[in-house]
């Protein structure tokens, strides 16, 4: 059957338009917290709507399988192999999945003005694999389940599998291919983000193909082969993300920052170029005050991932185009705090000491009235401020160790 | 009658109804945050999905008939179908209230109403369109209400019906009306046989 004929007679003809509309709207909704102009954020937002085409593909594949079963295709003597017959019936479903994903990417492009970068390509390929796996499983179960129920059941099962794990405990929430959060401008996807769901999807496709393999004549053998494929893939995928915590793991992004000024230069990711003037202005006001308090002015104040080691002679700060003047000053004022990698689950640095250090830095930066820390920290910081400058610096150096070492959190 | 019961595979409903009760007891007030356009809906109670068991089971049973033969037959089997739909759905209302009291989970009191609405929706679509679309209609409705049904403050929109609080009289009235309309269309039996 020609592709256009397949499309015309398939369920996809009904489902295509609603799927595209919902994919567009969902992606648009998901771009609200995404970084404009950042390719990985565009890929992430598009994939956050993946559950829409996935559920549509699963339902339509089950429908097509039922049509073939009702027509008695599998009982007829056939000139073409089972895979070829199934592929022909699933061609419109593939179009549906591809169109859904492309619509999401187009929506992300319109909202964020970014196309997925190289780091987003494996994520998108995993998304394609997830769509293929939903279609394959939908087709298989559509061949087995009662006719009228197969499509709605597959639609529901796919929707729940894609939608529910996000609220579940790790590592289950990382296996379905749906991103569980937005990606920061200084971060990009960890390999496990796409490897784990990709492997599971591959296992599901392989399991489905094994379940209908013409070479395996006995049903029991086919079932065993299918179960083996799916189990091996599920265990492998689980192993990849077994030690992940509730927040999805990311890796620092390599980028060439844009900088403004000198001594120190203030540097941000290129997507946050618009924040540079505000950050520069805040640095011009705050850095002289910090220098007067005894700090050696670094070469650069950089915004980068807090997972990446800080370059020599640099301070770390945070910026984005929405920060106010006051927030920029606060961010620059806190930049002398010693860098440390984020603490893992249930561990923390000395929070009280860090709050006191922040209060002291804030007072040092000359903005006492808007500081919203506890009074006790502010009082402690004021006592330290009463000491000579050299002793204040000695105190600050003495607290560097407790501020960089993660210890079990006492609740 | 026996032939009708055999053809409709009523034994399946005999399995589904206890499974429905068991699922409600097990799920109790468990909830999950499903994807939503508003950027994070309040957690949706999972018992909202349980009535689909009965709705799809009933659709399967109704779809087991032989439409052409039954149309021309002397015995009006649609009356049996109608009685079956009422017999399956109506007890769910007091059952939901009883479970809500027993488990001290007020949300369970709405499951009977949800079943009324979804079953009515299925029967309506079955009468107006096709058995095949009828199965998808309640599922799509539930997906839609979880996607779009909550306002920014986290309150459900009135059009969702199934998300409204158990005591919402308007939702009960709409559900009953939809079910009644679905029953009214039952004689316009499905054109596609399940199986």
Contacts between the chains, C-beta under 8 A, distances in Angstrom:
chain1	res1	chain2	res2	distance
A	22	B	147	7.3
A	25	B	37	6.2
A	26	B	35	7.2
A	26	B	37	6.5
A	26	B	147	7.6
A	29	B	37	4.9
A	29	B	38	7.7
A	29	B	39	6.1
A	30	B	39	7.9
A	32	B	39	6.3
A	33	B	39	8.0
A	51	B	35	6.0
A	55	B	143	7.2
A	59	B	136	6.8
A	63	B	132	7.3
A	146	B	60	5.2
A	146	B	194	5.5
A	146	B	195	5.9
A	147	B	63	7.5
A	147	B	192	7.6
A	147	B	193	7.5
A	147	B	194	4.8
A	147	B	195	5.4
A	148	B	56	7.8
A	148	B	59	5.6
A	148	B	60	5.7
A	148	B	63	4.8
A	148	B	131	5.4
A	148	B	132	6.3
A	148	B	134	7.5
A	148	B	135	5.0
A	148	B	192	7.0
A	148	B	194	4.1
A	149	B	56	5.1
A	149	B	59	7.1
A	149	B	60	5.5
A	149	B	135	6.0
A	149	B	194	7.3
A	151	B	132	7.0
A	151	B	135	6.3
A	151	B	136	5.9
A	152	B	52	7.8
A	152	B	56	6.1
A	152	B	135	4.0
A	152	B	136	4.9
A	152	B	138	7.5
A	152	B	139	4.3
A	153	B	56	6.8
A	155	B	136	6.4
A	155	B	139	5.3
A	155	B	140	7.4
A	155	B	143	7.6
A	156	B	49	7.4
A	156	B	52	6.7
A	156	B	139	4.9
A	156	B	142	7.8
A	156	B	143	7.8
A	159	B	34	8.0
A	159	B	143	5.6
A	160	B	34	8.0
A	160	B	49	7.7
A	162	B	35	7.8
A	163	B	32	7.8
A	163	B	34	4.5
A	163	B	35	4.9
A	163	B	146	7.8
A	164	B	32	5.0
A	164	B	34	6.7
A	166	B	33	7.0
A	166	B	35	7.7
A	167	B	32	4.7
A	167	B	33	4.6
A	167	B	43	7.4
A	168	B	32	7.9
